[in-house]
Each structure stands twice: as C-alpha cells, then as structure tokens.
Amino acid sequence: MHTHHVHFLNAGFADMDIVCNSDELNILQKIAQAATELNYPTYLIGGFVRDRILNRPCKDIDVVCIGDGIELAKASAQLLGAGKVNYFKNFGTAQFRLGDLDIEFVGARKESYRENSRNPSVEPGTLEDDQRRRDLSINALAISLNEADFGTLLDPFQGMDDLQHGILRTPLEPEKTFSDDPLRMLRAIRFAAQLQFQIAPSTYEAICQQSARIEIISKERIAEELHKILLSTKPSVGFDLLFRSGLLKRIFPQLHDLSGAEYIDGKGHKDNFYHTIQVLDQICPHTDDLWLRWAALLHDIGKPATKQFEPGNGWTFHGHEWVGAQMVPGIFKMLKMPQNEKMKYVQKLVLLHLRPISLTKENISDSAVRRLLFDAGEDIDDLMKLCQADITSKNQAKVNRFRENFQMVVERMKEVEEKDHIRNWQPPITGELIMEIFGLPPSKTVGMIKDAVREAILDGAIGNDYDSAFAFMIAKAKELNVEPI
C-alpha cells in the first residue's frame, strides 16, 4: 500500500499538494467532524482526489465511509447548513448540493455481479473493498478525513504512478472489471480523451475482448459518455479507440459505417470516419457547444448510403447532406437523445453544411448569399464554423486555396447582410395580410402568393420593403385570377 501525506494547500502539512480553496477545505473539515461524532472512518475518494492532484477543476466531491453513508450525509449537511439531502436507500447513497458543488456519500461496499446485469448485489465492506470495485486505478485514490491521519493518501493500486505516467488501468484484472460493469469500458475511453492518457495494453485488450458486453448498458448511459467524449479537448482520441476496440460498431453502427476507403480503377475516396473525427477536432478550439460538436460528428453521416462510382468522375456522394439530415432523428432516437430543437438544430446544420462551400465554386450572386442567410438564420455563424472545420486535405496547397475561397464567401456574406439584413428576416407580406386583402380562407393560393413574394425578394427581383412587396403581391395574385376585395 502506497501512502503519502497530502498537503491541502492552506491546510498545513507537506509531502504532496492538493489545491483546495477555503470553502472546500471548510467542507472537508465539517465532514471529518461529522464522521468523528458518528465514529465512522471516512475518506475522500475518486474524481475529486484525481482532479485536484492533476489541478483540474472538479465540481463533485465523493465521500466513502465505513458505516452508514446516508447517516453521515445528513450529519454533514446539518453542520454545513446545506438544504435537502437526497438519498437512495437501496444503494445506500446520499447526496446534497452546496453552492456549485455536488457532494455524494456512500458506505464502503463489496460488490458481486451476475452475468446479465450491471446491478450488483452489494454488502458492506472495507475501504480497500470499495477501492477494488472502482473502474480505474486513478479513480481508486482515497484521502483520509480521520482525525488520526487526516490527509493521508491511500493508494493500494499504484494510482499515483499511473497519474504521473498518464496511464489508465483497472485496479483488478481488466476482464473482471469490465465484465462486471461494461460501462467502465466507455469510461476508460472517455478518460483517455479527456486526460490525453494512454490505456494500458492489457486493459485495452480486455475492452476489445469484452466489447459485446456493452449490449446490457442503457442507451442513456452510452449517450452520456459520448457527450463527455465530444466535450473533451481532443474527441478523436475517444472515437478512434471506440472504433478500433469494436465498441463503436455496437453502440453507433452508422458512425462505424463511415470507415474504410474503396478503390476502383486506381481511384479511391478518403476514409470518411477519419475525416469526420478530424473535422470534430478542428471545430473544438472554436466552440464548446455540445450540439455544434454533434453536428460536426454527423455532418457526413449520409455518405455510405449515397456512395457511387461514376466512370470518369470517380467516387460521388450526391445528396449525402439531405440523406444525412434525414438520418439525424433516427440516430437521436436510437441513443435516447431529445427529439427537440437541439435535434432540429443538428439536422439543419447537417443539411446546410455543403452550401457555403458550394458558393466558393461559382461567381457568388447576391441572391445565393441571401438564400443561405435566410435558410441558416440565427445559426449562420455556427454553420460557418462547421464549414471551416470541414476543410481537410493532406495537400496543404489545396487547404490554403479552400480557405481563401471560404474567406471570400465570408466577406460577401458580410456585405449582403449589411445591405439586406436577411439573417432574421421575415418577409414584409404575411399570410394573414394576403387573406385579408383578397378575402381568402387559409389555402394553397395564400401559400403560393406568400412564397412568390419571398422568392422575389431573395432573388433580388424586388426590394426588401413593404411597398415593393405589396405591389408584387397584387400582380402575382392577378396571374392566379385572384382580385382584392
């Protein structure tokens, strides 16, 4: 057992520093006081310990005690003047919030698992039993909050060594750890992406062997881990590991299907999976928005379904943006993600992701720019970030040429937007007005007149003002044999 003494900065002993602010230190001291009164040996464990040693921000404090976790939570909450304590009798866990910190308590326990469930049968155990059941050695580090040895780091699985060397390994044989709770495989991969750590070879090997076990994990849990990988500094690390381990094929077959490159007559296309995760990495410095990162991940999802080889032309993916947009609701549903405006936003960006690029290939007319501004609306800036990230090639000259053309489109959009204010534009003629002027009920005719006015303004055939639009409406209605009342 490796033990160090931890120096909570502003606590008062040396050997190893853990940065805690005075609020956090006060919380730990109050929990220690409650534990002493109850006579429960108590320890800080898991993420807070790991992140503080790495000097990363952490909003969760996990506490384990040899005793009743719920009782300790209630006593601590009282000393800290915290509000409501939420507890789960079946699991022996309790939790409360203090400011922006989430503090969770559990009694130390041993677990044993059955083959077809990730819900263990649980019995009370020692601290080491509790550390043993953790997913990774770096998450099994514990710090004593007991009077006799407050601040002692307890590290039975060499987690400190692994932290220092950037290694992810399981405390026990990895096959057992992953078979017991297959979600741990996704967690290991997520930490590789978040911390930029390497998965130890034997641990990685076990993930490959156990990948089929992921089938028993709920889709909500899987989506939660995918979100965390997407929000990491370099998501490609996580998606590459998911792909190579065989997990991606099981949890997200549509993304897996992007992989590989085919050759006919010496003509190949790029591997769209590796292109996709490169685009994802390239958008990350420009946005922390989870759903924009989802759009980057799904932008080419329609390519496998539209791939064709055309002699003379090579490989084409005609309409992949349209097919991809059609696939988005099904993917969200499969992963039990919301079928709401977030999904519609991702769908819209997938549908529009080729439009700005296609403008670089023609002499850009004002009307093409106006249409793009109108269709993208509020999301135009996000769309442009996605398109910028979508520029990938091994040929640097090609990348530079694309970037210059892209910049040209950005400039033209600025000019047109300043002149026409189309971005959040509503046409000056509404359906209600058409019905009122011509005495029409809601009907196809009303829609045709309204669309014609909008198209005429977007095409620049008439000005973007009420009088021009009104005159055009009267003329269009006349063509359709409709007279004002």
HELIX and SHEET records of a PDB file:
HELIX    1   1 SER A   22  LEU A   38  1                                  17    
HELIX    2   2 GLY A   47  ILE A   53  1                                   7    
HELIX    3   3 GLY A   69  LEU A   80  1                                  12    
HELIX    4   4 LYS A   89  PHE A   91  5                                   3    
HELIX    5   5 LEU A  127  ARG A  132  1                                   6    
HELIX    6   6 SER A  137  ASN A  139  5                                   3    
HELIX    7   7 GLU A  147  ASP A  149  5                                   3    
HELIX    8   8 GLY A  159  HIS A  165  1                                   7    
HELIX    9   9 PRO A  174  ASP A  180  1                                   7    
HELIX   10  10 LEU A  183  LEU A  195  1                                  13    
HELIX   11  11 PRO A  201  GLN A  210  1                                  10    
HELIX   12  12 SER A  211  ILE A  216  5                                   6    
HELIX   13  13 LYS A  219  LEU A  230  1                                  12    
HELIX   14  14 PRO A  235  SER A  245  1                                  11    
HELIX   15  15 LEU A  247  ILE A  251  1                                   5    
HELIX   16  16 PRO A  253  HIS A  256  1                                   4    
HELIX   17  17 ASN A  272  ILE A  283  1                                  12    
HELIX   18  18 CYS A  284  HIS A  286  5                                   3    
HELIX   19  19 LEU A  290  LEU A  298  1                                   9    
HELIX   20  20 LYS A  303  THR A  306  1                                   4    
HELIX   21  21 HIS A  320  MET A  334  1                                  15    
HELIX   22  22 GLU A  341  LEU A  352  1                                  12    
HELIX   23  23 ARG A  355  LEU A  359  1                                   5    
HELIX   24  24 ASP A  366  ALA A  376  1                                  11    
HELIX   25  25 GLY A  377  ASP A  379  5                                   3    
HELIX   26  26 ILE A  380  ALA A  389  1                                  10    
HELIX   27  27 GLN A  396  ASP A  420  1                                  25    
HELIX   28  28 GLY A  431  PHE A  438  1                                   8    
HELIX   29  29 LYS A  444  LEU A  458  1                                  15    
HELIX   30  30 TYR A  466  GLU A  479  1                                  14    
SHEET    1   A 9 MET A  16  ILE A  18  0                                        
SHEET    2   A 9 HIS A   2  PHE A   8  1                                        
SHEET    3   A 9 THR A 152  ASP A 155 -1                                        
SHEET    4   A 9 ALA A 142  SER A 144 -1                                        
SHEET    5   A 9 THR A  42  ILE A  45 -1                                        
SHEET    6   A 9 ASP A  60  CYS A  65 -1                                        
SHEET    7   A 9 LEU A 101  GLY A 107  1                                        
SHEET    8   A 9 THR A  93  LEU A  98 -1                                        
SHEET    9   A 9 ASN A  86  PHE A  88 -1                                        
SHEET    1   B 2 ARG A 109  SER A 112  0                                        
SHEET    2   B 2 SER A 121  PRO A 124 -1                                        
SHEET    1   C 2 ILE A 167  LEU A 168  0                                        
SHEET    2   C 2 GLN A 198  ILE A 199  1                                        
SHEET    1   D 2 TYR A 263  ILE A 264  0                                        
SHEET    2   D 2 LYS A 267  GLY A 268 -1                                        
SHEET    1   E 2 GLN A 308  GLU A 310  0                                        
SHEET    2   E 2 GLY A 314  THR A 316 -1                                        
END                                                                             
